[in-house]
């Protein structure tokens, strides 16, 4: 991997120039024929394991022989904020940010294959003043093939970038968490935006453009759960505030959770993304 440095320390900086050489550099790497052929402009190379890298979108696809700076598709402040969030939680594993306590809970509460349906809902209260901060909750419950409720769950989520859509996404992620490998499930939701974005981000091959979207770690988590557990998932829209008794119950679970104790863990504790960032200051050659 080659080492690149930001042109300046401004918060909105997006341009990077190759590092002229530092303590990371391994001189033997620059002598390799493949690197000499492709990377004429770089001088600093080092080894890194695959689990510590992530593809990051740039605006110049072929810069290595043209002596041009790399330009990130997002600002430097956004990129560093992601790194700082992860680096401030060193106990979180690289491949999955699920904390040990959540992993244990998932293992204990795996739902049987007889589960046919999940009803999910989220609830979001915007901040009204400094004394009443934003509140975000999610809820789901599972039905078997006889229409009986087997399990339900609701959580008062950490208020990290809170929004109504984010609460809906958490409900889906936590519901998928509880499914057995090979489950075929119908997820019922009254969130039209969730269904619309699902078609763009889940029902299609992966695109690096997803990394530039809001809530990308949650969307990546959904994709990873479906792939790792071989899940078959259909998303079904139900009318909001209609007469669907199950949707009414999911809505009540989510709203009631606002009065419960808010979790103090990092929001990353709920993610199952394949590439949570450890370092993003380095770009793949």
N, C-alpha and C positions, 0 to 999 in steps of 0.2 A: 504494500500500500504506500502511496506517496503522501507526503505531508504538505498541507496547504494552510496558509494563514490569512486571516481577514485583512483587507487593505487598511481599515481603520477600526477604531473601537466604538464608533458611533452605533447607537441602538438600531438604526435602520440599515446598517451596512449589509450588503449582499455579495460583494465581490471578494474573491480570494486569489492570492498569488502564491506560487509555489514557494515553499520554505527553502531558503538558501543553504540550509544545513544546520543541524542542531544535535543534541545528545541522543535523539531517537534514531539518527541515521545509522544504517548498517552498510558500510561502503561496498561490501561484496555484492549486494543486490543490484546496484547500478551497473555492474559489469555483465549482468545476464543479458543475453542477446535479445530476448523478447522485450525486456524493459528498455534497452537501448534503442530498439526499433520504434517503439510506440511513445516513449516518454522523453523526448529530447529536451523539454523545458524544465523538468523536475530534477532536483539534486538531492532530495532527502527521502529515503525509503526505509521502511521497517516492516517487521512481520507482525501479523495480528491474526487471532483465531477467528473463524467464521462466526462464532457465537457473539462476537463483540463488534460486528459491523452491521450497517443498515444502508440500503440503497436510498439516496436522497436526490430528489429531482433538481436538475440544473438546467440553465437556459442555453448552454453551449455543449453540444454532444461531442464535438471533435476539437478539443483545445490543446491536446497534449503535444502536438507538433507545430502548433501555430503561435505559441507564446502569448496566448490570450488568458485573461483571468477567468476563473470559474465564477458564475453568477448563480447564487441560490435562488430558488423560486419563492422563498419566504425570507423574512428579515432575520438578521443576526440575533436580535433580541428574542424572537420566537424560537430559533434553534437552540440558543443557550438556555432558555427557560425550560425546554424539554429535558436537556441534559442535567440541569440543576435539580429538577424534580426527581429524576431517577438517582442521581448521585447522592442526594440527601437521604436515600433509602437503600443503603448498601446491603442490607440483609435480604433484599428481594432478589430472587434468582433471575438469571438473564432470560431464559426461555419462557418463563411464566411469572408474573408478578403476584400470583395468588399466595397469600401468606400461609404459613403452616397451619394456623388455626382454621382458616377457610378451607384448606385442602382436607383437613381432618373432617370437617363438617360435610364437605361434598362426598367423601368416601362413605360416611355414615348414612347419608340421606339420598343415595342414588335411587331414582325412581324405577319401578319395574317396567318391563317392555309393554305391559298392558296399558300403559298411559297412552291415550290417543290425542288428548287436547291440552293445551296450555292457554289460560287466559292471563294476559299481562296488562298492567296499567301503571302509569306514573303520575305523580302529582308535584306541582311546582308552585311555591309561593314566593313572589318577588319581595325583595327587601322594601319595607315601608319607611324605615328610618334607621338610625344607628343602633337603636335598642332592639330592633326586630330584624335580624339578618335574614337573607334568603333561606328557604327550606326546600329540600328536594327529597322525595321518597319514591319507592317503587314497590310493586307487589305482583305476585303471580300465584296461581294455584293450578293443580293438575287434576284432570279427570280421566278415569279409566274408560274402557269400552262400554260400561254400563251407565255412564254418566254420573258416577259417584266421585266425590272429591277425595283424592288420596292424600294430598299434601298441599300446604299453602305456606307462603312466606311473605313478609313485608319488612322493609328496612328504611330507617331514616338515614339517608346517605350523606357523606361528606359534601359540603357545599363548595366544590371545586368547579369553577366555570358552570354554575347552575343554569339550567334551562329546562323547559317542558320536554323537549325532544330528548335531552340527555337522560332525564328520569325514565322515559319510555324505553330507551336503549338499555339502561341498567336492568330494567325488569326482564327484558328478553335475555340478556347475558346471564343473569342469575337463574332464570328458568332453564336455559340450555345447560348450565352448570350441573343441574340435578338429573339430567337425562342419562339413561344407560346407553352403552355403545350399541349402535344399530337401531336406535329408536326411529320410528316414523311418527311424526307429530304435526298437528295443525295448531298454529299459534293464532289466537284471536286477539285483535287489538282494535281500538277505536281511533287510532292515530293515523290519519291519512298520510302525513309526511313520512312516517316510519315506513309505510308500505312503498311509497314512491321512491325513497332513497334505497330501500332494500333491493329494488329492481336494478338500481344503478351500481350498488356496491357489493351485493352478495350473489345475485343471480347471473353474474358475468365473470369472465376471467379477471384475475388480479391486474390492476394497472397502478403504476407508481403515482398516478394523479391522486389516488386515494389518500396518500400520505399528506396531501395538502388540504384535505377536507377537515372541517370541524368534527370532533369525536372520532377521529380516524382510529385511535387505539381500541375503541369499543367496536367499531365495524370490523377491524382486524380480528378482534377476539371472537366475534360471531362467526366469521369465516373459518377461524382455526378450530373452534368447537365442532362445527359441521364437518370439517374435513377429518380431524383426529378421531372423532367418535362415530364417523360414518352415519351421520344423521340425515334423515329425509324430512325436510321442513317445508310446510306450506304456510304462507301468511294469509290470513283471512280478515277482511274488514267487517267490523260490526258497528252499527250506528251508535254514535255517542249520545248518552242520555236517552237511550231508547228503552225498550221493554225486555231486553235480554237479561235475564236474572243473573247469569254468571258474570256478565260484564259489569252489572251494577255492584255485585259483590267484590269484584276486583277493584273497582273504583273506590268502594268503601274501605277496603284494606289499605289502599295507598293513602287515602286521606287520613285515616286513623293513625297511620304511622308518624304523622307530623308531631304527635304528642308523645311519641316514644323517645328514648334516649338516642341522641345522634351519635353515630359511629365516629371514632376519632382516628381510625386508620387512614392511611393514604388512599386516595381514589384509585391508585394503581393496584391496590390489593384485590380489586375486582376484575382486573384485566387478564386476558389469556392470549396476548399478542405474541406472534412468533419472533418479534425483533424489538423488544423494549430496549431503549437506547442506553448504552453505557458511555460511549463517546461519540460525538457527532462532529468533532473538529477535523476529522480525517475523512477523506473521500477516496473511494476506490479508483484505481487507475483503470 
